[in-house]
Amino acid sequence: MQAVPEWSVVDDALERRFTFADFHRTMDFVNALAQIAHRQDHHPDLQIGHGHCQVRWQTHSAHGITINDFICAVRTDALLDDGC
């Protein structure tokens, strides 16, 4: 959890809410996140609204959190550094 301090463990998943100035920036983030998910072949649960996106990483086959979820959370956080 030290590598992803902004994330919480909720119901056996890593979860974080991201906020943005508007819907377009939210969708830019979601589209960039989709590229990460595709490359990792690991797909988060998303809840998207005007100016926000809730991201949940969980390995369903493991019924909980695995190292891949932490890797994806770190890569998700890096999107903010990349201008999303």
Buried (B, 14 or more C-beta within 10 A) or exposed (E): EEEBEEBEEEEBBBBBEBEBEEEEBBEBBBEBBEEBBEEBEBBBEBEBEEBBBBBBBBBEEEEEBBEBBBBBBEBBBEBEEEEB
